[in-house]
Amino acid sequence: MDINDLIAIVKKKLKNQIHIENMNIEDKSFLHRSHKGNQEGKFHLKITIKSDELKKLSKIESNKKIYKILDQEVKQFIHSIQILIT
């Protein structure tokens, strides 16, 4: 999968299930290219979300919610996600 397609899918899935005021997704895969566990076709994403809905949850609960929504993408295309909720 192409990174731009993955970002579009992630944005759509999150926006469909969480009330989000603003969201930014960055491809940070280049930071991990030399790591031992780096796999071709697996991406590292940084997701910054402005959401009152997520702010009301604990950090663990908000991350669980995001991972549950993105379960299929995490299994197939995402190696790691950095999540920032503002």
Short mmCIF file of the C-alpha atoms (twelve columns), coordinates in Angstrom:
data_MODEL
# 
_entry.id   MODEL 
# 
loop_
_atom_site.group_PDB 
_atom_site.id 
_atom_site.type_symbol 
_atom_site.label_atom_id 
_atom_site.label_alt_id 
_atom_site.label_comp_id 
_atom_site.label_asym_id 
_atom_site.label_seq_id 
_atom_site.Cartn_x 
_atom_site.Cartn_y 
_atom_site.Cartn_z 
_atom_site.pdbx_PDB_model_num 
ATOM 1  C CA . MET A 1  0.000   0.000  0.000  1 
ATOM 2  C CA . ASP A 2  1.122   3.544  -0.772 1 
ATOM 3  C CA . ILE A 3  1.615   5.859  2.255  1 
ATOM 4  C CA . ASN A 4  -0.816  8.454  0.869  1 
ATOM 5  C CA . ASP A 5  -3.540  5.825  0.501  1 
ATOM 6  C CA . LEU A 6  -2.877  4.595  4.042  1 
ATOM 7  C CA . ILE A 7  -3.094  8.126  5.472  1 
ATOM 8  C CA . ALA A 8  -6.390  8.714  3.628  1 
ATOM 9  C CA . ILE A 9  -7.835  5.463  5.009  1 
ATOM 10 C CA . VAL A 10 -6.674  6.239  8.562  1 
ATOM 11 C CA . LYS A 11 -8.174  9.746  8.434  1 
ATOM 12 C CA . LYS A 12 -11.486 8.475  7.087  1 
ATOM 13 C CA . LYS A 13 -11.808 5.672  9.633  1 
ATOM 14 C CA . LEU A 14 -10.956 7.899  12.595 1 
ATOM 15 C CA . LYS A 15 -13.251 10.733 11.465 1 
ATOM 16 C CA . ASN A 16 -16.117 8.277  10.973 1 
ATOM 17 C CA . GLN A 17 -15.917 6.992  14.553 1 
ATOM 18 C CA . ILE A 18 -14.558 9.871  16.635 1 
ATOM 19 C CA . HIS A 19 -15.614 13.511 16.779 1 
ATOM 20 C CA . ILE A 20 -12.415 15.259 15.629 1 
ATOM 21 C CA . GLU A 21 -11.919 19.002 15.340 1 
ATOM 22 C CA . ASN A 22 -8.533  18.723 13.615 1 
ATOM 23 C CA . MET A 23 -6.132  15.936 12.644 1 
ATOM 24 C CA . ASN A 24 -2.660  15.730 11.150 1 
ATOM 25 C CA . ILE A 25 -0.941  12.500 10.109 1 
ATOM 26 C CA . GLU A 26 2.769   12.394 9.312  1 
ATOM 27 C CA . ASP A 27 4.832   9.576  7.816  1 
ATOM 28 C CA . LYS A 28 7.792   9.074  10.166 1 
ATOM 29 C CA . SER A 29 8.998   5.850  8.532  1 
ATOM 30 C CA . PHE A 30 12.263  7.471  7.434  1 
ATOM 31 C CA . LEU A 31 13.327  7.721  11.096 1 
ATOM 32 C CA . HIS A 32 13.237  3.938  11.416 1 
ATOM 33 C CA . ARG A 33 14.794  2.751  8.146  1 
ATOM 34 C CA . SER A 34 18.011  1.563  9.821  1 
ATOM 35 C CA . HIS A 35 16.266  -0.181 12.746 1 
ATOM 36 C CA . LYS A 36 16.620  -3.939 12.989 1 
ATOM 37 C CA . GLY A 37 12.842  -4.556 13.066 1 
ATOM 38 C CA . ASN A 38 12.043  -2.273 10.129 1 
ATOM 39 C CA . GLN A 39 9.918   -4.046 7.514  1 
ATOM 40 C CA . GLU A 40 9.266   -3.021 3.916  1 
ATOM 41 C CA . GLY A 41 5.632   -1.992 3.490  1 
ATOM 42 C CA . LYS A 42 5.130   -1.243 7.198  1 
ATOM 43 C CA . PHE A 43 4.881   2.417  8.151  1 
ATOM 44 C CA . HIS A 44 5.501   4.537  11.220 1 
ATOM 45 C CA . LEU A 45 2.838   7.209  11.670 1 
ATOM 46 C CA . LYS A 46 2.565   10.232 13.921 1 
ATOM 47 C CA . ILE A 47 -1.080  11.173 14.453 1 
ATOM 48 C CA . THR A 48 -1.957  14.471 16.103 1 
ATOM 49 C CA . ILE A 49 -5.648  14.774 16.947 1 
ATOM 50 C CA . LYS A 50 -7.614  17.651 18.409 1 
ATOM 51 C CA . SER A 51 -10.681 16.017 19.921 1 
ATOM 52 C CA . ASP A 52 -12.698 16.872 23.008 1 
ATOM 53 C CA . GLU A 53 -14.126 13.351 22.892 1 
ATOM 54 C CA . LEU A 54 -10.663 11.794 23.238 1 
ATOM 55 C CA . LYS A 55 -9.503  14.390 25.779 1 
ATOM 56 C CA . LYS A 56 -12.242 13.186 28.142 1 
ATOM 57 C CA . LEU A 57 -10.725 9.687  28.123 1 
ATOM 58 C CA . SER A 58 -7.528  8.588  29.824 1 
ATOM 59 C CA . LYS A 59 -4.488  8.351  27.572 1 
ATOM 60 C CA . ILE A 60 -4.690  4.548  27.674 1 
ATOM 61 C CA . GLU A 61 -8.403  4.499  26.798 1 
ATOM 62 C CA . SER A 62 -8.022  6.994  23.948 1 
ATOM 63 C CA . ASN A 63 -5.107  5.007  22.495 1 
ATOM 64 C CA . LYS A 64 -7.083  1.751  22.813 1 
ATOM 65 C CA . LYS A 65 -9.965  3.342  20.951 1 
ATOM 66 C CA . ILE A 66 -7.706  4.490  18.111 1 
ATOM 67 C CA . TYR A 67 -5.958  1.116  17.869 1 
ATOM 68 C CA . LYS A 68 -9.312  -0.699 17.818 1 
ATOM 69 C CA . ILE A 69 -10.538 1.485  14.935 1 
ATOM 70 C CA . LEU A 70 -7.291  0.939  13.025 1 
ATOM 71 C CA . ASP A 71 -6.947  -2.764 13.874 1 
ATOM 72 C CA . GLN A 72 -6.817  -4.002 10.272 1 
ATOM 73 C CA . GLU A 73 -4.321  -1.336 9.167  1 
ATOM 74 C CA . VAL A 74 -2.086  -2.036 12.173 1 
ATOM 75 C CA . LYS A 75 -2.034  -5.743 11.332 1 
ATOM 76 C CA . GLN A 76 -1.173  -5.152 7.672  1 
ATOM 77 C CA . PHE A 77 0.519   -1.806 7.106  1 
ATOM 78 C CA . ILE A 78 1.480   0.011  10.326 1 
ATOM 79 C CA . HIS A 79 4.510   -0.889 12.419 1 
ATOM 80 C CA . SER A 80 4.031   1.848  14.997 1 
ATOM 81 C CA . ILE A 81 1.859   4.843  15.788 1 
ATOM 82 C CA . GLN A 82 2.790   7.876  17.821 1 
ATOM 83 C CA . ILE A 83 -0.443  9.452  19.094 1 
ATOM 84 C CA . LEU A 84 -0.732  13.011 20.382 1 
ATOM 85 C CA . ILE A 85 -4.111  14.225 21.606 1 
ATOM 86 C CA . THR A 86 -4.605  17.938 22.089 1 
# 
